[in-house]
């Protein structure tokens, strides 16, 4: 096992290729240990050079609604009446703190995602 920090895209792709080869190695084997260390190095490189931003609050709501088979009408009473739900999902109005609390509870979305700033449509 010759492991070193990943500093370039070429090293990153080589590490991914090696990890794919040893991915199913037994946990308590030398290759299993190598896979674990490679996973950490790959994750560190991706976090540094390819960070993934948290999703936009409205997109996060829409994705979770789809996952839960919710329709717009299912949010009535949670974040307001039919027109308020439409205004929120169509980016005409911003989420309020009370809406964020309810959506966090009902949709199980992290409040950190819902409190992010986002653009309203005019």
C-alpha positions in Angstrom: 0.0 0.0 0.0 1.6 3.2 -1.2 -0.8 6.0 0.0 -0.1 9.7 -0.2 -2.2 12.8 -0.2 -4.2 13.5 -3.4 -3.1 16.8 -4.9 -4.0 16.7 -8.6 -6.9 15.6 -10.7 -4.8 12.8 -12.2 -4.0 11.4 -8.7 -7.7 11.8 -7.8 -8.8 9.7 -10.8 -6.1 7.1 -10.1 -7.4 6.8 -6.5 -11.0 6.4 -7.7 -9.9 3.7 -10.1 -7.9 1.9 -7.3 -10.8 2.2 -4.9 -13.2 0.7 -7.5 -10.8 -2.3 -7.8 -10.7 -3.0 -4.0 -14.1 -1.7 -2.9 -15.5 -5.1 -1.9 -12.3 -6.2 0.0 -13.0 -7.6 3.5 -12.9 -5.0 6.2 -10.1 -6.5 8.2 -7.8 -7.1 5.3 -4.9 -5.0 3.9 -7.0 -4.1 0.9 -9.9 -3.2 3.2 -7.7 -0.9 5.1 -6.4 0.7 1.9 -10.0 1.2 0.7 -10.9 3.0 3.9 -7.9 5.3 3.7 -8.4 6.0 0.0 -12.1 6.9 0.7 -11.0 9.4 3.3 -8.4 10.9 0.9 -10.9 11.1 -1.9 -13.5 12.7 0.2 -11.0 15.3 1.5 -9.9 16.1 -2.1 -13.6 16.4 -3.3 -14.5 18.6 -0.3 -11.6 20.9 -1.1 -11.8 21.1 -4.9 -15.3 20.1 -5.8 -17.5 21.3 -2.9 -21.3 20.7 -3.3 -23.4 23.6 -2.1 -26.5 23.0 -0.1 -29.6 23.0 -2.3 -31.7 26.1 -2.8 -34.5 26.0 -0.1 -37.4 26.0 -2.6 -35.7 23.3 -4.7 -35.1 21.2 -1.5 -38.8 21.5 -0.6 -39.8 20.4 -4.1 -37.4 17.5 -4.2 -38.6 16.3 -0.7 -42.2 16.7 -1.8 -41.6 14.5 -4.8 -39.8 11.9 -2.6 -42.7 11.9 -0.2 -45.3 11.9 -3.0 -46.6 15.2 -1.7 -48.5 17.6 -3.9 -48.8 21.4 -3.4 -52.1 20.9 -1.7 -50.4 18.8 1.0 -48.6 21.8 2.2 -51.8 23.8 2.8 -52.1 24.2 6.6 -48.4 23.6 7.1 -47.2 26.8 5.5 -50.4 28.6 5.0 -53.4 28.6 2.7 -53.5 27.5 -0.9 -52.4 30.9 -2.3 -49.5 31.2 0.3 -48.2 27.8 -0.7 -48.3 28.8 -4.3 -46.5 32.1 -3.6 -43.7 30.3 -1.7 -43.2 27.5 -4.3 -43.3 30.0 -7.1 -40.8 32.2 -5.4 -43.2 35.2 -4.9 -42.8 35.2 -1.1 -40.0 34.2 1.2 -40.3 31.5 3.8 -40.9 32.7 7.4 -39.3 31.3 10.5 -42.6 29.6 11.4 -42.8 28.0 8.0 -39.2 26.8 8.3 -40.0 25.2 11.7 -43.0 23.4 10.3 -41.2 22.2 7.1 -38.3 21.0 9.2 -40.7 18.9 11.3 -43.0 17.6 8.5 -40.6 17.2 5.6 -37.6 16.4 7.7 -35.4 18.9 6.0 -32.5 20.5 7.9 -33.3 24.0 8.9 -29.8 25.0 7.6 -31.1 24.3 4.1 -34.3 26.2 4.6 -32.9 29.3 6.1 -30.5 30.0 3.2 -31.2 33.1 1.2 -32.7 32.7 -2.3 -34.0 35.0 -5.0 -37.6 35.9 -5.4 -39.1 36.1 -8.9 -40.7 39.4 -9.8 
